[in-house]
Amino acid sequence: MVRIIIVDDHFHVREAWSWVLNQAPGIKVIAQCSNGQEGIEAARKLRPDVMLMDINMQPVNGIEATRSIRQFDTDIKIIAVSVQAERSYVNEMLRNGANGYVTKNSSSTEMIAAIDEVLAGKTYLCEEIGYLRAQLVH
């Protein structure tokens, strides 16, 4: 069973992804967090397999939360989930330890593919930002 934590400051986004992912075989959402600080604490306590991490949150954003989680755990797979599709956001998340990047326009099928890819040790970029693959800076 793949254990997932969703970190997003929008309640309805967390609820929607939680519902979708809990319908998928072999996936269980074990926690929802409304900001990066809650995400850091949940990661430390629950040690999920995957975290879906929004970027723009207060008081701790997804970039800072990802960097903090990487200081105590390099095994948790972190997928950035954002409305932002610009190269600067993608590069910043990947530089700080994210394993993948999915925009909020992505389908549930693509999100599940992203989860599978990062669990297999690969870096996943959704179709919307796929054009960036050749330009990424790690």
Secondary structure as GFF3:
##gff-version 3
##sequence-region A 1 138
A	DSSP	beta_strand	2	7	.	.	.	ID=ss1
A	DSSP	alpha_helix	11	23	.	.	.	ID=ss2
A	DSSP	beta_strand	27	33	.	.	.	ID=ss3
A	DSSP	alpha_helix	36	46	.	.	.	ID=ss4
A	DSSP	beta_strand	50	53	.	.	.	ID=ss5
A	DSSP	alpha_helix	62	72	.	.	.	ID=ss6
A	DSSP	beta_strand	77	82	.	.	.	ID=ss7
A	DSSP	alpha_helix	87	95	.	.	.	ID=ss8
A	DSSP	beta_strand	100	103	.	.	.	ID=ss9
A	DSSP	alpha_helix	108	119	.	.	.	ID=ss10
A	DSSP	beta_strand	124	125	.	.	.	ID=ss11
A	DSSP	three_ten_helix	127	135	.	.	.	ID=ss12
###
